[in-house]
Amino acid sequence: MKLSRTDSAAALVLALFVGAFLHGCGSEPGSGDGDGATTDGGGGGTLPVPTSGAPTPLPPVVVDGGACKDGAFSIRKIGTTTYAGKPYEVITATPCEYVLSYARRGKTYPLQETATHYVVDSHFELPYLPGVMDAVAFTPGTDNLGWAIGHDIKKTVGEIGALPFIYHVEPGYEYGYFTDYDDDQGDIFGAFRPTWRFVKNGASVEMKTFVPPDTTWPRHRGGWNPKEINQAIGFGLYVDESGKVYVPKNLPLGRKKWSDEPRCTMINLGTAPVPITRTQFPGDESYYLAETLLPGYASIGSPGHKYWGHKGKPMRDVAKWDDTLPGNFDKPFGGGCDLEGYSVAHAEGFTWPELRDKMRDKVRAGTIPAIPKENLYRVTVYEQEGTGPLVTKGKLWYEWRDDAWFPRSEGTALIPLDKDRGTYRISGYLPASRRAFVVVEDL
């Protein structure tokens, strides 16, 4: 079930302001530990709890960015945190196939430099400039040539002409191609403007930057198709008809969105990585790279509207809109950490009754496999005031019964999403003295 534009807009607004509400969440400990998936089919189901039938996979090889290799992760070290008396390194982890410098290793491009920008003759590819594009991520795909879109760049330019194109950023960064300056002239989407614009003037291309308050500067006012947005407004890096890419100088292409001592961290105590995705804005409603929660590490949250994938799956298999899994059925949770708070929830697509029944019928018919227990996990949220005791705010997980996975929850700070479906959210604002830990464990 794909969200409507209205639903998506509301969800994005919620994600943008995750830390600005619910100051009065309760602080009492949760009651009990909760139960994971049952081992007997639960609730009268005819099928046993599905398992992968394989041993728990080992975590992938972890490397620093300069030593990337296939199947490994590039690690950005943020700091350390202490949870339950044990120190954890706080990192961002990017699969090496999404690291732009790794994807473009060994490649050189003719380069021109102007006072305001670079012109890279990269033949329509998203290029890599050391020291300039280190926060920019490569997006795997067949025709997109590294850009964060789903269509053929060269073909699109051939049909429409020179255009700006949207790129993606590494975990923990916000996009550098828009500014959210709000002049009180419209809703939240009306506040988004391109940070820079490349304007063709005869045979030359000029780069202009937004300096508030510029009432003539274009802003996003509806329209979601990336081609329309880019042609009319100008988000992204400019690509001309010959395949040259125009890259701004002295402007952040990715804006850092974490603090050196983050108030909220996610810690993976499970046995396999958990890939988290985010939606792209401005752009389409597909899903893109966000953080990966590596076992034994703490992680910060990326900005935006996030969905958590199945534990143990590679990012490439989760960071996409998969028509074979309608309603994002491979994403059981949503949300995560923010600069000043947290919000974690049962995801809509994974819990939608009609979709669940449809997938269960396919499982019973043997046309698709059931989701193994190893792919799911429990999420528990704790708060801590200073160096005081951990306080359990709530727990979210899934239980196997009647041949399907059903949402379960427990805690004093649960916020109902849909009581008929049994779905909940755990959200809270964190003052400077308080910390939160979003902890992942195996079922």
C-alpha positions in Angstrom: 0.0 0.0 0.0 1.7 3.2 -1.2 1.1 6.3 0.9 -0.8 9.2 -0.7 0.9 12.5 -1.3 -1.1 13.9 1.6 -0.1 11.1 3.9 3.6 11.4 2.9 3.5 15.2 3.5 2.1 14.6 7.0 4.7 12.0 7.7 7.5 14.2 6.6 6.3 17.0 8.8 6.2 14.6 11.7 9.7 13.4 11.0 11.0 17.0 10.7 9.7 17.9 14.2 10.2 14.6 16.0 12.0 16.2 18.9 9.6 19.0 19.4 6.7 17.3 21.1 5.7 15.0 24.0 7.7 16.8 26.7 5.6 15.2 29.3 6.3 11.5 28.6 6.0 9.3 31.6 9.2 8.2 33.4 8.1 5.0 35.2 9.9 1.8 34.3 8.0 -0.6 31.9 6.4 -3.6 33.5 8.1 -6.8 32.7 10.3 -7.9 29.8 7.7 -8.8 27.2 7.6 -12.0 25.1 9.2 -12.5 21.7 7.9 -14.7 19.0 6.3 -17.9 20.3 7.9 -21.2 19.4 4.7 -23.2 18.8 3.0 -21.2 16.1 1.2 -19.0 18.7 -2.5 -18.3 18.6 -3.5 -21.5 16.9 -1.4 -21.1 13.8 -0.8 -24.2 11.6 2.7 -23.3 10.7 5.6 -23.3 13.1 7.7 -20.1 13.6 9.6 -19.7 10.4 13.4 -19.7 10.7 16.1 -19.3 8.1 17.5 -22.8 8.8 21.0 -21.3 8.7 23.4 -20.2 11.5 23.3 -16.6 12.5 25.4 -14.7 9.9 28.5 -13.0 11.2 28.6 -9.2 11.0 30.3 -7.9 7.8 33.9 -6.8 7.8 34.3 -3.3 9.2 36.9 -1.0 7.7 37.7 2.7 7.6 36.6 4.6 4.5 40.1 4.6 2.9 40.3 0.8 2.9 36.8 0.1 1.5 36.2 -3.2 -0.2 33.1 -5.1 -1.5 30.9 -6.3 1.3 32.5 -4.1 3.9 31.4 -0.8 5.5 33.0 2.6 5.7 32.9 3.9 9.3 32.7 7.5 10.4 33.6 7.7 14.1 31.4 10.2 16.1 32.4 9.5 19.7 31.5 7.1 22.5 28.5 6.5 24.7 27.9 4.4 27.8 24.9 2.1 28.0 24.2 -0.2 31.0 27.7 0.5 32.3 29.4 -0.5 29.0 31.1 1.9 26.5 30.0 1.8 22.9 31.6 3.5 20.0 29.2 5.8 18.2 29.6 5.6 14.4 27.9 5.9 11.1 28.3 2.9 8.8 27.9 3.1 5.0 28.1 0.0 2.8 31.1 0.4 0.6 29.1 0.1 -2.6 27.4 3.4 -1.5 30.7 5.2 -0.9 31.2 7.7 -3.7 35.0 7.7 -3.5 35.0 3.9 -3.7 32.5 3.7 -6.6 34.7 6.2 -8.6 38.1 4.7 -7.5 40.6 4.9 -10.3 38.6 7.3 -12.4 39.7 10.8 -13.4 37.8 13.4 -15.3 38.7 16.6 -17.1 38.0 19.5 -14.7 37.5 23.2 -15.1 37.4 25.6 -12.1 35.6 28.9 -11.9 35.2 31.4 -9.1 32.0 29.8 -7.9 32.0 26.2 -9.2 33.7 23.2 -10.8 32.8 21.8 -14.2 33.5 18.0 -14.4 33.4 16.2 -17.7 32.1 12.9 -16.2 29.9 11.8 -19.1 26.7 12.2 -17.1 28.0 10.2 -14.1 27.8 11.6 -10.6 31.5 12.5 -10.2 33.7 12.4 -7.1 35.9 15.4 -6.1 38.0 14.7 -3.0 37.4 17.1 -0.2 34.3 18.5 -1.9 32.0 15.6 -2.2 32.9 13.4 0.8 29.4 13.6 2.3 27.8 12.7 -1.0 26.7 9.1 -1.5 26.7 6.9 -4.6 23.3 5.3 -5.3 23.6 1.9 -7.0 21.5 1.3 -10.1 21.5 0.3 -13.7 20.9 3.7 -15.5 21.0 6.4 -12.8 24.9 6.5 -12.9 25.1 7.1 -9.2 22.4 9.8 -8.9 19.5 9.4 -6.4 16.8 8.9 -9.0 15.4 5.9 -10.8 15.7 6.9 -14.4 18.3 7.2 -17.2 20.2 10.5 -16.7 21.6 10.6 -20.2 18.2 9.9 -21.8 16.4 12.4 -19.7 18.8 15.2 -20.6 18.5 14.2 -24.2 14.7 14.5 -24.0 14.4 17.7 -21.9 17.8 19.5 -22.0 20.2 20.5 -19.3 18.8 19.9 -15.8 19.9 19.8 -12.2 19.8 16.3 -10.7 19.3 15.2 -7.1 22.1 13.3 -5.3 22.0 11.4 -2.0 24.1 11.9 1.1 25.8 9.6 3.6 24.2 8.6 6.9 23.8 11.5 9.4 23.8 14.2 6.8 21.0 16.4 5.4 20.9 17.3 1.8 23.0 20.3 0.7 20.9 21.2 -2.3 18.0 22.8 -0.4 17.5 25.2 2.4 14.4 25.3 4.7 14.3 29.0 5.2 10.8 29.9 6.3 9.4 33.3 5.4 5.9 32.5 6.9 4.4 32.6 3.4 3.2 29.0 3.3 3.3 25.5 4.7 6.4 23.6 5.5 6.9 22.5 1.9 6.8 26.1 0.8 9.9 26.8 2.9 12.1 24.5 0.9 14.2 26.3 -1.7 17.3 25.4 -3.7 20.5 26.4 -1.9 22.0 27.2 -5.3 20.8 27.4 -8.9 22.7 27.0 -12.1 21.3 29.3 -14.8 22.1 28.9 -18.5 22.9 32.3 -20.1 23.6 31.8 -23.8 26.7 29.5 -24.1 27.7 29.9 -20.5 26.3 28.7 -17.2 26.1 30.9 -14.1 25.8 29.8 -10.5 23.6 31.8 -8.1 23.1 31.2 -4.4 20.1 31.9 -2.2 20.5 34.9 0.1 17.4 35.5 2.4 15.1 37.2 2.1 15.0 36.9 -1.7 11.3 36.9 -2.5 12.0 36.1 -6.2 13.9 33.0 -5.4 12.0 29.8 -6.4 10.6 27.5 -3.7 8.9 24.2 -3.6 5.1 24.6 -3.9 3.7 21.2 -4.8 4.7 19.0 -7.7 6.6 15.8 -6.8 8.0 14.5 -10.0 11.8 14.9 -9.9 11.9 16.1 -13.5 9.3 18.8 -12.9 10.8 19.9 -9.6 14.3 20.2 -11.0 13.3 21.9 -14.3 11.1 24.5 -12.6 13.0 25.1 -9.4 16.6 23.8 -9.6 17.5 21.2 -6.9 20.8 19.4 -7.3 23.9 19.5 -9.4 23.6 20.7 -13.0 24.1 18.4 -15.9 24.4 19.8 -19.4 23.7 18.3 -22.8 27.4 17.1 -23.2 27.3 15.3 -19.9 29.4 17.8 -17.9 28.4 18.1 -14.2 28.5 21.5 -12.4 29.5 21.3 -8.7 29.4 24.3 -6.3 32.6 25.5 -4.6 32.7 26.4 -0.9 29.2 25.3 -0.2 28.3 22.2 1.9 26.9 19.4 -0.4 25.9 17.5 2.8 25.0 19.3 6.0 26.2 17.5 9.2 23.1 16.7 11.4 24.6 15.2 14.6 26.2 16.5 17.7 29.5 15.3 19.1 27.6 14.1 22.2 24.3 12.9 20.8 21.4 12.8 23.1 19.9 9.7 21.4 21.8 6.7 20.0 20.7 3.4 18.6 22.6 0.3 19.8 22.5 -3.1 18.0 22.8 -5.9 20.5 21.5 -8.4 17.9 23.5 -10.8 15.8 23.3 -9.1 12.4 23.2 -5.6 10.9 19.9 -3.7 10.6 19.6 -1.5 7.5 17.6 1.7 7.9 16.3 3.7 4.9 15.0 7.2 4.4 12.9 8.9 1.8 14.3 11.5 -0.6 13.2 15.1 -0.5 12.6 16.8 -2.9 12.0 13.8 -5.1 10.2 10.6 -5.4 8.7 8.3 -2.6 11.3 5.6 -3.0 13.7 4.6 -0.2 17.4 5.4 0.0 20.4 4.6 2.2 20.4 5.8 5.8 22.3 4.3 8.7 23.1 0.7 9.2 23.0 -0.5 12.8 26.1 -2.8 13.1 26.2 -5.3 16.0 28.2 -4.1 18.9 28.1 -0.4 17.9 26.0 2.7 18.7 24.7 4.8 15.8 23.2 8.3 15.3 20.1 8.9 13.3 19.9 10.4 9.8 17.4 13.2 9.2 14.1 12.6 7.5 11.4 10.0 7.3 13.0 6.6 8.0 12.0 2.9 7.7 13.9 0.0 9.2 14.6 -3.1 7.1 14.8 -6.8 7.9 17.8 -7.7 10.1 20.6 -9.3 8.1 19.5 -8.0 4.7 21.9 -5.9 2.7 21.0 -2.2 2.2 20.6 -2.6 -1.6 17.7 -5.1 -1.0 15.9 -2.6 1.3 16.7 0.9 0.0 14.2 0.7 -2.9 10.5 0.5 -3.6 10.0 -3.2 -4.3 6.8 -3.9 -6.2 7.1 -7.6 -5.2 6.7 -6.5 -1.5 3.7 -4.1 -1.6 3.3 -1.7 1.3 7.0 -1.8 2.2 6.4 -5.3 3.7 10.2 -5.6 4.3 10.2 -2.6 6.7 8.8 -3.5 10.2 9.7 -0.3 12.0 9.9 3.4 11.4 11.6 6.4 12.9 14.7 6.5 15.1 16.9 9.1 16.8 16.9 12.8 16.2 19.1 15.7 17.4 16.8 16.4 20.4 14.6 13.3 20.8 13.4 10.0 19.4 10.4 8.4 17.7 10.2 4.7 17.0 7.0 3.0 15.7 5.5 -0.2 14.2 5.6 0.5 10.4 2.3 0.9 8.5 3.0 -1.4 5.6 4.2 -4.3 7.7 1.1 -4.2 9.9 -1.7 -3.4 7.4 -4.3 -6.2 7.9 -5.4 -6.6 4.2 -1.8 -6.8 3.1 -0.8 -9.2 5.9 -3.7 -11.5 5.0 -2.7 -11.4 1.4 0.9 -12.3 2.2 -0.2 -15.0 4.6 -2.3 -16.6 1.9 0.7 -16.8 -0.3 2.8 -18.3 2.5 0.1 -20.9 3.2 0.0 -21.7 -0.5 3.7 -22.1 -0.6 4.2 -19.4 -3.3 6.4 -17.3 -1.1 8.5 -18.1 2.1 7.4 -16.8 5.4 9.6 -14.1 7.0 12.2 -15.9 9.2 12.4 -15.1 12.8 16.0 -14.2 12.3 15.0 -11.2 10.1 12.9 -9.6 12.8 13.9 -8.0 16.1 12.8 -6.3 19.3 13.3 -2.5 19.8 13.4 -1.2 23.4 13.6 2.5 24.3 15.3 3.7 27.5 15.9 7.1 28.9 18.5 8.2 31.4 18.8 11.4 33.4 22.5 12.2 33.9 24.2 9.2 35.3 21.0 7.9 36.9 19.3 4.5 36.2 17.9 3.5 32.9 14.2 4.0 32.6 12.3 1.7 30.2 9.9 3.8 28.1 8.5 1.0 25.9 9.2 -2.1 23.8 8.0 -2.9 20.2 8.4 -6.3 18.6 6.5 -8.9 16.5 4.9 -12.2 17.5 4.2 -15.2 15.2 0.6 -16.4 15.4 -2.0 -17.6 13.0 0.7 -18.0 10.4 1.7 -14.3 10.4 3.7 -11.8 12.3 1.6 -9.5 14.5 2.8 -6.3 16.3 3.3 -6.4 20.0 4.2 -3.7 22.5 4.7 -3.0 26.2 5.6 0.1 28.2 4.3 3.2 30.0 5.0 5.7 27.2 3.3 3.9 24.3 1.3 6.2 21.9 -1.4 4.4 19.9 -1.2 4.6 16.1 -4.0 2.2 15.4 -5.5 0.3 18.3 -7.4 -2.0 16.0 -4.1 -3.1 14.5 -2.2 -3.0 17.8 0.4 -0.5 16.5 2.2 2.0 18.7 4.9 4.7 18.7 7.4 5.6 21.4 8.4 9.2 21.2 10.0 11.8 23.4 11.9 15.1 23.6 15.2 15.1 25.4 16.5 18.1 27.3 20.2 18.6 27.4 20.7 16.6 30.6 18.8 13.5 29.4 19.9 10.7 27.1 17.9 8.0 25.2 19.0 4.6 23.9 17.1 2.8 21.2 18.3 -0.8 21.6 17.9 -3.6 19.1 17.9 -7.3 20.2 17.1 -10.6 18.5 13.7 -12.1 19.0 
